[in-house]
Amino acid sequence: MLIPHALLEADTLTRLIEDFVTRDGTDNGDETPLHTRVERARHALVKGQAVIVFEPESQQCQLMLKRDVPKEWLDSE
């Protein structure tokens, strides 16, 4: 299920992005400051390059690049 980022409160969105950019395996040795990584992810959401995906079964949210999202998920937006 895709969640429009604009429906989330600002603090909730920021915490979601921070959680995502600090997860194991997301930095790949990148020493970019947290604020910069958060702003890059936020920019990708605003530009429509990334989306928020919620998986009801696991109750997990994640950010994905739009190009990596199955087409049928995007068609149901």
C-alpha positions, 0 to 999 in steps of 0.5 A: 500500500502506498502512503502519500507523504503529504498526508503525514504530519511533518514530525511523523514524516521526519521520524519515518525518513530518519528511521529509514536513512539510519537503518543498517545497510542504507548508508553503505559507508556514506558519512553524509550528515543525517540532516543532509540524508533526511533532506535528500529523501524528503526531496525525492518524496516531494519530486515523486522520485520516491514513495512510502510503502506500508506493508500491512502484514508486517506493519512496516513502512519503508521508502522506495524509489518509484522506479523500484515499486511494482507497476501494479502498486502505482496503478492503484494509487 
